[in-house]
Amino acid sequence: MKALPTLSVATLLVAAIAAPAVAAPTPPPVHIIPPVQRTTPPAQTTSATPTTSVAPTTTTAPTTTTTKPTTPPASDWRTKSYWVHWNGTPVTDEMLAEEAQKRDYILLNAWEASYVPKLKAANPTVTVLVYKDMSSTRSYACRDGKDDEHLPTGVGFCAAEKNRPEWFLKDSKGKRLEYAGYKGHWQMDVGDPKYQAEWAENVVASTKGVFDGVLIDNALWTCDTYHPGTCPSKYGDNASFQAAYSSFFANTRATFTAAGLKTVANMSNARLHKDGWKNYMANLDGGWDEWWLSFSDTEQLPDYAEGWRRQVAQIADNEAAGKITLVQPHFSKTAVRPFRYALASYFMAASSTKSAIAEMEKTDGYGEPSPWRPEYDWDLGKPSGPYTSVGTNVYRRDFACGTVVVNANPTESQAITLSLGGDHLNEAGTNVNSVSLPGTSGSILRKTCPKR
């Protein structure tokens, strides 16, 4: 989906890691990035046109590498990452093998099924999810009256046009709702039980035996998301709109469970809706937040009711439930502060094999794999417990072989110096016993690890 970020999903932190009762800073202004169209599938007789993204000019930064980690972490707990390949960029067998060995999750288009056996050969445990949009059908994937074989949706435009025209949502004047600025994206009635059943049956039929599960895009929250100021006549407010989405997940759950397919929904902006993440997650195997904590090199979420604590809670709640969490911060490859803020915040809640983080530099730049950071290979050992508050909006979590600290106060706030209570190695490899952190920054520190 791409209908985000907003600087301001729901679900409160589990009691063990609840944020202290401190005065929240003034929330930053809410702004929304409009949705971006996913890559159009190639015609059945042609190949996809590659796209490229150019990194913006930046200043100094941490060293990055795209090679496979040479020394896997010694402990069971480690940083997990994922790769989203939706933009049709060319891949090689070598790239597929390399990324399969590094990543825990890989997200592909429906027409990229031939990659799956190669990924599994390189890493049988990698989880491969296929993209399917729940909210729209795409007229560009209907050619000469026939839907493409491999669709980015669960219901084809041609089939719906011919057999189920009532599934197209309309405005108060009876006009079908097309996504503003995204030609060929038509909003569908996710609350219709017959639409739900057909969507699930079609997706299972095209996915089972090939992919491990489905990345369900566009789990929306506001009724005018893709057409500002205009809600579907059937769902005239956000409450009824969200109820339709909740029913979709509840009524399709059994179909996917019976097929042995995982369901992970893109629930970006859930933090703006109290209990939103929890409500949708009740009938899913996981959630993806496409805009997590950092929206650019200079825009990071501090800690307030709809900010840092809710996005960290997404991981914490899913960890407690044994569910998948994929989080995606946005910044350029050479931006140090937002990277460390995001990774340190991820470490505050991640404790199992199910949570993963991957940065994104360019909005919707789902082609080349995101950088493999040296910090991903650091073995911090197992966490000694949940994170704790060590100051107003300042948090710490200790590990067997390291410590992670976050200053989640606003970016412009004064730097805070924290004693580490012992010698640690900072990111530069320098021996330190304290760190100074400005607002919206973090640090990942290593220390001598007990023999194992």
C-alpha positions as CSV (number, residue, x, y, z in Angstrom):
1,M,0.0,0.0,0.0
2,K,1.9,3.2,0.2
3,A,-0.7,5.2,1.9
4,L,1.7,6.5,4.6
5,P,3.6,7.7,6.7
6,T,1.9,9.8,9.2
7,L,4.0,11.3,11.9
8,S,1.8,10.5,14.7
9,V,-0.9,1.1,15.2
10,A,-2.6,0.8,17.9
11,T,-2.4,-1.7,20.7
12,L,-0.9,-0.9,24.0
13,L,2.5,-2.2,25.1
14,V,2.3,-5.5,26.9
15,A,2.5,-4.9,30.7
16,A,6.0,-6.1,30.9
17,I,7.3,-3.3,28.6
18,A,4.7,-0.7,29.2
19,A,5.9,2.9,28.8
20,P,6.1,5.0,32.0
21,A,3.4,7.5,32.7
22,V,5.2,10.6,31.5
23,A,3.9,13.7,29.8
24,A,3.8,13.1,26.0
25,P,5.5,15.7,23.8
26,T,3.4,17.6,21.4
27,P,2.7,15.2,18.4
28,P,4.4,16.2,15.2
29,P,2.1,17.1,12.3
30,V,0.4,14.3,10.5
31,H,1.2,13.9,6.8
32,I,0.4,11.1,4.5
33,I,2.3,9.9,1.5
34,P,-0.2,8.9,-1.2
35,P,-0.4,5.3,-2.3
36,V,2.0,4.1,-5.0
37,Q,1.0,1.6,-7.7
38,R,2.7,-1.8,-7.5
39,T,4.5,-2.9,-10.6
40,T,2.1,-3.9,-13.4
41,P,2.5,-7.5,-14.2
42,P,4.1,-8.1,-17.6
43,A,1.9,-9.3,-20.5
44,Q,1.8,-13.0,-20.7
45,T,4.1,-13.1,-23.7
46,T,6.7,-10.5,-22.5
47,S,9.1,-10.0,-19.6
48,A,8.9,-7.4,-16.9
49,T,10.6,-4.1,-17.7
50,P,13.4,-3.5,-15.2
51,T,13.3,-0.4,-13.0
52,T,16.0,1.2,-11.1
53,S,16.3,3.7,-8.2
54,V,19.1,6.1,-7.7
55,A,20.2,6.8,-4.1
56,P,20.1,10.4,-3.1
57,T,23.3,12.3,-2.5
58,T,24.2,12.0,1.2
59,T,26.9,12.6,3.7
60,T,29.0,10.2,5.8
61,A,27.6,6.8,6.8
62,P,28.2,3.4,8.2
63,T,29.8,0.8,6.0
64,T,27.3,-1.5,4.3
65,T,27.7,-4.7,2.4
66,T,25.5,-6.9,0.3
67,T,27.5,-10.1,0.8
68,K,26.4,-13.0,2.8
69,P,27.4,-12.8,6.5
70,T,30.7,-14.7,6.9
71,T,30.1,-15.6,10.5
72,P,26.6,-16.5,11.5
73,P,25.6,-15.3,15.0
74,A,26.3,-17.9,17.7
75,S,23.1,-17.6,19.5
76,D,19.5,-18.5,18.4
77,W,18.6,-14.8,18.7
78,R,19.7,-12.5,16.0
79,T,18.6,-9.7,13.7
80,K,16.2,-10.9,11.0
81,S,15.7,-9.2,7.7
82,Y,13.6,-9.5,4.6
83,W,13.6,-8.6,0.9
84,V,10.7,-7.2,-1.1
85,H,11.0,-7.7,-4.9
86,W,8.0,-6.2,-6.6
87,N,9.4,-3.7,-9.1
88,G,10.5,-6.1,-11.8
89,T,14.2,-5.4,-11.4
90,P,16.3,-8.2,-13.0
91,V,17.6,-11.0,-10.7
92,T,20.2,-13.7,-11.2
93,D,20.3,-17.1,-9.7
94,E,23.3,-16.0,-7.7
95,M,21.3,-13.1,-6.2
96,L,18.4,-15.4,-5.3
97,A,20.7,-17.8,-3.5
98,E,22.6,-15.0,-1.7
99,E,19.4,-13.3,-0.5
100,A,17.7,-16.6,0.5
101,Q,20.7,-17.4,2.8
102,K,20.6,-13.9,4.4
103,R,16.9,-13.2,4.7
104,D,14.2,-14.8,6.7
105,Y,11.4,-13.6,4.5
106,I,11.2,-12.8,0.8
107,L,8.1,-11.1,-0.8
108,L,7.5,-11.7,-4.5
109,N,4.9,-11.0,-7.2
110,A,2.5,-13.8,-8.4
111,W,4.3,-14.0,-11.7
112,E,7.7,-14.7,-10.0
113,A,6.8,-18.2,-8.8
114,S,9.7,-19.6,-10.7
115,Y,12.1,-18.0,-8.2
116,V,10.7,-20.0,-5.3
117,P,12.4,-23.3,-6.0
118,K,15.7,-21.5,-6.3
119,L,15.2,-19.7,-3.1
120,K,14.3,-22.9,-1.3
121,A,17.2,-24.8,-2.7
122,A,19.5,-22.1,-1.2
123,N,17.6,-22.0,2.1
124,P,14.8,-24.4,2.8
125,T,13.7,-22.4,5.8
126,V,13.2,-19.0,4.1
127,T,9.5,-17.9,4.1
128,V,8.3,-16.7,0.7
129,L,5.1,-14.6,0.5
130,V,3.2,-13.6,-2.6
131,Y,1.7,-10.2,-3.1
132,K,-2.1,-9.9,-3.3
133,D,-4.2,-6.8,-2.9
134,M,-7.4,-7.3,-0.9
135,S,-8.9,-3.9,-1.6
136,S,-8.9,-3.5,-5.3
137,T,-9.1,-5.3,-8.6
138,R,-7.0,-4.1,-11.5
139,S,-8.4,-3.4,-14.9
140,Y,-4.8,-3.2,-16.4
141,A,-4.6,-7.0,-15.7
142,C,-7.6,-7.7,-17.9
143,R,-6.7,-8.1,-21.5
144,D,-9.2,-8.7,-24.4
145,G,-11.9,-9.7,-21.9
146,K,-9.7,-12.1,-20.1
147,D,-7.9,-11.8,-16.8
148,D,-4.2,-12.4,-16.6
149,E,-3.1,-15.8,-15.4
150,H,-1.1,-14.3,-12.5
151,L,-2.9,-11.5,-10.8
152,P,-1.8,-8.9,-8.2
153,T,-5.3,-9.3,-6.7
154,G,-7.6,-12.1,-5.5
155,V,-10.4,-11.2,-7.9
156,G,-9.9,-10.4,-11.6
157,F,-11.4,-7.3,-13.1
158,C,-12.9,-9.1,-16.1
159,A,-14.5,-11.8,-13.8
160,A,-16.0,-9.2,-11.5
161,E,-17.2,-7.0,-14.4
162,K,-19.0,-9.9,-15.9
163,N,-20.3,-11.8,-13.0
164,R,-20.2,-9.6,-9.8
165,P,-20.5,-5.9,-10.7
166,E,-22.0,-5.3,-7.3
167,W,-18.6,-5.9,-5.8
168,F,-17.3,-2.5,-7.2
169,L,-17.8,0.1,-4.4
170,K,-19.4,3.3,-5.5
171,D,-19.7,6.9,-4.3
172,S,-23.0,8.5,-3.3
173,K,-23.7,9.3,-7.0
174,G,-23.3,5.6,-8.1
175,K,-19.9,6.1,-9.7
176,R,-17.3,3.4,-9.2
177,L,-14.4,4.4,-7.0
178,E,-11.0,4.4,-8.8
179,Y,-7.9,5.1,-6.8
180,A,-7.0,8.8,-7.3
181,G,-3.8,9.0,-9.4
182,Y,-3.6,5.2,-9.9
183,K,-5.4,4.3,-13.1
184,G,-6.9,0.9,-13.2
185,H,-7.2,0.3,-9.4
186,W,-10.9,-0.1,-8.5
187,Q,-12.0,-0.4,-4.9
188,M,-13.9,-3.5,-4.1
189,D,-16.3,-4.5,-1.3
190,V,-14.1,-6.4,1.1
191,G,-17.1,-6.7,3.5
192,D,-19.2,-8.8,1.1
193,P,-19.0,-12.4,2.3
194,K,-19.2,-13.7,-1.3
195,Y,-16.3,-11.4,-2.3
196,Q,-14.3,-12.7,0.7
197,A,-14.9,-16.3,-0.1
198,E,-14.0,-16.0,-3.8
199,W,-10.9,-13.8,-3.0
200,A,-9.6,-16.4,-0.6
201,E,-10.4,-19.4,-2.8
202,N,-8.7,-17.8,-5.8
203,V,-5.6,-16.9,-3.8
204,V,-5.3,-20.3,-2.3
205,A,-5.7,-22.0,-5.7
206,S,-2.9,-19.9,-7.2
207,T,-0.6,-20.0,-4.1
208,K,-0.8,-23.4,-2.4
209,G,2.1,-25.6,-3.2
210,V,4.2,-22.7,-4.5
211,F,4.5,-20.0,-1.9
212,D,4.5,-20.2,1.9
213,G,1.8,-17.6,2.3
214,V,0.3,-14.3,1.2
215,L,1.3,-10.7,1.8
216,I,-2.2,-9.1,1.9
217,D,-1.8,-5.5,0.8
218,N,-4.0,-2.5,1.7
219,A,-5.5,-3.4,5.0
220,L,-7.0,0.1,5.2
221,W,-8.2,2.3,8.0
222,T,-10.0,5.3,6.6
223,C,-12.9,5.1,4.1
224,D,-11.4,7.8,1.9
225,T,-7.8,6.6,1.8
226,Y,-7.5,6.5,-2.0
227,H,-10.1,9.1,-2.8
228,P,-9.8,11.9,-0.2
229,G,-13.1,13.3,0.9
230,T,-15.2,10.6,-0.7
231,C,-16.2,7.5,1.1
232,P,-18.0,4.5,-0.4
233,S,-21.8,4.9,-0.1
234,K,-21.9,1.5,1.6
235,Y,-19.2,2.4,4.2
236,G,-19.8,6.1,5.0
237,D,-17.5,6.3,8.1
238,N,-14.3,4.8,9.3
239,A,-16.0,2.5,11.9
240,S,-18.1,0.6,9.3
241,F,-15.2,0.6,6.9
242,Q,-12.8,-1.0,9.5
243,A,-15.5,-3.5,10.5
244,A,-15.7,-4.7,6.9
245,Y,-11.9,-5.3,6.9
246,S,-12.1,-7.1,10.2
247,S,-14.8,-9.4,8.8
248,F,-12.7,-10.1,5.8
249,F,-9.8,-11.4,7.9
250,A,-12.2,-13.3,10.2
251,N,-14.1,-15.0,7.4
252,T,-11.1,-16.0,5.3
253,R,-9.0,-17.2,8.2
254,A,-10.1,-20.8,8.0
255,T,-9.5,-21.1,4.3
256,F,-5.9,-20.1,4.6
257,T,-5.3,-22.1,7.7
258,A,-6.7,-25.2,6.0
259,A,-4.4,-24.6,3.1
260,G,-1.3,-24.2,5.3
261,L,-0.7,-20.7,4.1
262,K,0.5,-17.8,6.3
263,T,-1.3,-14.5,6.0
264,V,0.6,-11.3,6.7
265,A,-1.2,-8.0,6.1
266,N,0.2,-4.6,5.3
267,M,-1.3,-2.5,8.2
268,S,0.6,0.7,7.9
269,N,-0.9,3.6,9.9
270,A,-2.5,1.2,12.4
271,R,-0.8,3.2,15.1
272,L,-3.2,6.1,14.4
273,H,-6.2,3.9,15.4
274,K,-6.6,2.6,19.0
275,D,-6.5,-1.2,19.1
276,G,-6.3,-1.2,15.3
277,W,-3.3,-3.5,15.0
278,K,-4.7,-5.9,17.6
279,N,-8.1,-6.0,15.9
280,Y,-6.8,-6.9,12.5
281,M,-4.1,-9.2,13.8
282,A,-6.6,-11.4,15.6
283,N,-7.2,-13.4,12.4
284,L,-3.8,-13.1,10.8
285,D,-0.4,-14.8,11.1
286,G,1.5,-11.5,10.9
287,G,1.6,-7.8,10.1
288,W,3.8,-5.5,8.1
289,D,4.3,-1.8,8.9
290,E,5.6,-0.2,5.7
291,W,6.3,3.1,7.5
292,W,8.0,2.3,10.8
293,L,9.6,5.0,13.0
294,S,11.6,6.7,10.3
295,F,10.0,8.3,7.2
296,S,13.2,10.0,5.8
297,D,16.6,11.0,6.9
298,T,15.2,13.8,9.0
299,E,11.7,12.6,10.1
300,Q,11.6,10.2,13.0
301,L,8.7,9.4,15.4
302,P,9.4,10.3,19.0
303,D,7.6,8.7,21.9
304,Y,4.0,9.7,22.4
305,A,0.7,8.0,22.4
306,E,0.6,7.3,18.7
307,G,4.3,7.3,18.1
308,W,7.3,5.2,19.2
309,R,5.6,3.2,21.9
310,R,2.8,2.0,19.6
311,Q,5.1,1.0,16.8
312,V,7.4,-0.9,19.2
313,A,4.3,-2.5,20.7
314,Q,3.5,-4.0,17.3
315,I,6.6,-6.2,17.6
316,A,6.0,-6.8,21.3
317,D,2.4,-7.9,20.9
318,N,3.2,-10.2,18.0
319,E,6.1,-11.7,19.8
320,A,3.9,-12.6,22.7
321,A,1.4,-14.1,20.3
322,G,4.0,-16.0,18.3
323,K,3.2,-14.0,15.1
324,I,5.3,-12.4,12.4
325,T,6.2,-8.7,12.4
326,L,7.8,-7.0,9.4
327,V,8.9,-3.4,10.0
328,Q,10.3,-1.0,7.4
329,P,12.0,2.3,8.3
330,H,12.8,4.8,5.5
331,F,16.2,6.6,5.1
332,S,19.1,6.8,2.7
333,K,21.9,4.3,2.7
334,T,24.3,6.6,4.3
335,A,22.1,8.1,7.0
336,V,23.5,7.0,10.4
337,R,21.1,8.4,13.0
338,P,17.8,7.1,11.6
339,F,19.3,3.7,11.0
340,R,20.6,3.3,14.5
341,Y,17.3,4.7,16.0
342,A,15.3,2.2,14.0
343,L,17.5,-0.8,14.7
344,A,17.9,-0.1,18.4
345,S,14.1,0.3,18.6
346,Y,13.7,-3.0,16.9
347,F,16.0,-4.6,19.4
348,M,13.8,-3.2,22.2
349,A,11.0,-5.7,21.4
350,A,12.3,-8.4,19.1
351,S,13.1,-11.7,20.9
352,S,12.2,-14.5,18.6
353,T,12.6,-15.8,15.1
354,K,9.5,-14.1,13.8
355,S,10.3,-10.4,13.7
356,A,12.3,-8.8,10.9
357,I,13.5,-5.4,9.8
358,A,14.5,-4.0,6.4
359,E,15.1,-0.4,5.5
360,M,13.8,1.4,2.4
361,E,15.6,4.3,0.8
362,K,13.2,5.3,-1.9
363,T,9.4,5.1,-1.5
364,D,8.2,1.9,-3.2
365,G,11.7,1.1,-4.2
366,Y,11.0,-2.6,-4.1
367,G,13.7,-3.9,-6.5
368,E,17.3,-4.3,-5.3
369,P,17.7,-5.9,-1.9
370,S,18.1,-3.4,1.0
371,P,21.7,-3.1,2.3
372,W,23.0,-5.8,4.6
373,R,24.4,-3.8,7.6
374,P,27.4,-5.0,9.6
375,E,25.3,-4.6,12.7
376,Y,23.0,-7.4,11.5
377,D,25.8,-9.8,12.1
378,W,26.5,-8.7,15.6
379,D,25.7,-11.4,18.2
380,L,24.2,-9.6,21.2
381,G,23.2,-12.9,22.7
382,K,19.8,-13.4,24.3
383,P,18.0,-10.6,25.9
384,S,18.0,-10.6,29.7
385,G,14.5,-9.3,29.8
386,P,12.1,-6.6,28.4
387,Y,13.3,-3.1,27.9
388,T,13.2,-0.7,30.8
389,S,12.8,3.1,31.2
390,V,15.9,4.9,32.2
391,G,14.6,8.4,31.8
392,T,11.8,10.3,30.3
393,N,11.2,8.6,26.9
394,V,14.7,7.0,27.2
395,Y,14.9,3.2,27.1
396,R,17.5,0.5,27.6
397,R,17.6,-3.3,27.0
398,D,20.4,-5.5,28.1
399,F,21.6,-8.7,26.4
400,A,24.0,-11.4,27.3
401,C,26.6,-9.8,25.0
402,G,25.5,-6.2,24.7
403,T,23.2,-3.3,25.5
404,V,20.8,-1.3,23.3
405,V,19.7,2.3,24.3
406,V,17.2,4.6,22.6
407,N,16.4,8.3,23.2
408,A,12.9,8.6,21.9
409,N,12.5,12.3,22.7
410,P,11.9,14.7,19.8
411,T,14.7,15.1,17.4
412,E,15.5,18.7,18.4
413,S,15.7,17.9,22.1
414,Q,18.9,18.1,24.1
415,A,21.3,15.1,24.1
416,I,21.2,12.8,27.1
417,T,24.3,11.0,28.5
418,L,23.7,7.5,29.8
419,S,26.1,5.4,31.9
420,L,26.4,1.9,30.6
421,G,27.6,0.5,33.9
422,G,30.7,-1.2,32.3
423,D,32.8,-1.2,29.2
424,H,31.2,-1.7,25.8
425,L,32.3,-1.4,22.2
426,N,30.3,1.3,20.3
427,E,29.5,1.1,16.6
428,A,32.9,2.4,15.7
429,G,34.6,-0.3,17.7
430,T,35.7,2.2,20.4
431,N,35.7,1.1,24.1
432,V,33.2,3.3,26.0
433,N,31.3,3.2,29.4
434,S,28.7,5.8,28.5
435,V,26.9,7.2,25.5
436,S,25.5,10.6,24.6
437,L,22.3,10.4,22.5
438,P,20.3,13.3,21.0
439,G,16.6,13.0,20.4
440,T,15.3,10.2,18.1
441,S,18.6,8.3,18.2
442,G,19.9,5.0,19.4
443,S,23.0,3.0,20.0
444,I,23.8,-0.7,19.7
445,L,26.8,-1.6,22.0
446,R,28.7,-4.9,22.4
447,K,30.5,-6.3,25.4
448,T,32.5,-9.3,26.3
449,C,30.2,-12.3,25.9
450,P,30.2,-15.2,28.5
451,K,31.6,-18.4,27.2
452,R,28.9,-20.7,25.7
